[in-house]
Amino acid sequence: MSAGYVLVNVEPGSESEVHKIVRKLDCVTDANMLFGDYDLIVKIEADSMGEIARYVVESIRAIPGVANTKTLACAEM
């Protein structure tokens, strides 16, 4: 099992709506709104990092209001 965190910037005023949508995605195990440089942090778990990358591109970046994402891959040791 692979895990990653996605830092998300959204358009002003769309934080709550994007948060609601993200929490409903199958791949998402946790999501929280933030104060600071990023608006949301999202934890994703999947079978591989490739699958996580696909979820970010096809599911999270496709949400109306999402402006930018930064994916942090968890180390598998």
TORVEX-454760 format. One record per residue (C-alpha): residue number from 1; residue in one letter; y, x negated, z. Coordinates in steps of 0.2 Angstrom, whole numbers, plus 5000, padded with zeros to 4 digits. Layout:
BEGIN
[NUM; 'A'; [Y; X; Z]]
...
//
This chain:
BEGIN
[1; 'M'; [5000; 5000; 5000]]
[2; 'S'; [5017; 4993; 4995]]
[3; 'A'; [5034; 4998; 5003]]
[4; 'G'; [5052; 4996; 4999]]
[5; 'Y'; [5069; 5001; 5005]]
[6; 'V'; [5082; 5008; 4993]]
[7; 'L'; [5100; 5007; 4997]]
[8; 'V'; [5110; 5021; 4988]]
[9; 'N'; [5128; 5023; 4984]]
[10; 'V'; [5133; 5041; 4979]]
[11; 'E'; [5148; 5049; 4972]]
[12; 'P'; [5161; 5054; 4986]]
[13; 'G'; [5156; 5071; 4993]]
[14; 'S'; [5138; 5072; 4987]]
[15; 'E'; [5130; 5062; 5002]]
[16; 'S'; [5122; 5078; 5010]]
[17; 'E'; [5116; 5085; 4994]]
[18; 'V'; [5108; 5069; 4988]]
[19; 'H'; [5100; 5066; 5005]]
[20; 'K'; [5092; 5083; 5004]]
[21; 'I'; [5085; 5080; 4987]]
[22; 'V'; [5079; 5063; 4991]]
[23; 'R'; [5070; 5068; 5007]]
[24; 'K'; [5059; 5081; 4996]]
[25; 'L'; [5052; 5067; 4984]]
[26; 'D'; [5034; 5064; 4987]]
[27; 'C'; [5036; 5045; 4987]]
[28; 'V'; [5049; 5045; 5001]]
[29; 'T'; [5043; 5043; 5019]]
[30; 'D'; [5060; 5042; 5027]]
[31; 'A'; [5079; 5044; 5022]]
[32; 'N'; [5095; 5042; 5032]]
[33; 'M'; [5113; 5043; 5029]]
[34; 'L'; [5123; 5027; 5033]]
[35; 'F'; [5141; 5022; 5037]]
[36; 'G'; [5147; 5006; 5028]]
[37; 'D'; [5144; 4998; 5011]]
[38; 'Y'; [5129; 5010; 5006]]
[39; 'D'; [5128; 5029; 5009]]
[40; 'L'; [5109; 5031; 5011]]
[41; 'I'; [5094; 5021; 5015]]
[42; 'V'; [5077; 5027; 5008]]
[43; 'K'; [5060; 5021; 5012]]
[44; 'I'; [5047; 5022; 4998]]
[45; 'E'; [5028; 5019; 5000]]
[46; 'A'; [5017; 5018; 4985]]
[47; 'D'; [5001; 5009; 4978]]
[48; 'S'; [5011; 4995; 4970]]
[49; 'M'; [5029; 4988; 4968]]
[50; 'G'; [5028; 4994; 4950]]
[51; 'E'; [5026; 5012; 4955]]
[52; 'I'; [5040; 5010; 4968]]
[53; 'A'; [5051; 5003; 4954]]
[54; 'R'; [5046; 5018; 4943]]
[55; 'Y'; [5050; 5030; 4957]]
[56; 'V'; [5068; 5023; 4959]]
[57; 'V'; [5072; 5023; 4941]]
[58; 'E'; [5064; 5040; 4937]]
[59; 'S'; [5067; 5050; 4953]]
[60; 'I'; [5081; 5043; 4963]]
[61; 'R'; [5093; 5037; 4950]]
[62; 'A'; [5090; 5053; 4941]]
[63; 'I'; [5098; 5063; 4955]]
[64; 'P'; [5115; 5070; 4951]]
[65; 'G'; [5128; 5061; 4961]]
[66; 'V'; [5118; 5044; 4963]]
[67; 'A'; [5130; 5030; 4957]]
[68; 'N'; [5120; 5014; 4961]]
[69; 'T'; [5104; 5008; 4970]]
[70; 'K'; [5098; 4992; 4977]]
[71; 'T'; [5079; 4990; 4980]]
[72; 'L'; [5073; 4979; 4993]]
[73; 'A'; [5054; 4975; 4992]]
[74; 'C'; [5044; 4973; 5008]]
[75; 'A'; [5034; 4957; 5009]]
[76; 'E'; [5016; 4958; 5008]]
[77; 'M'; [5008; 4944; 5017]]
//
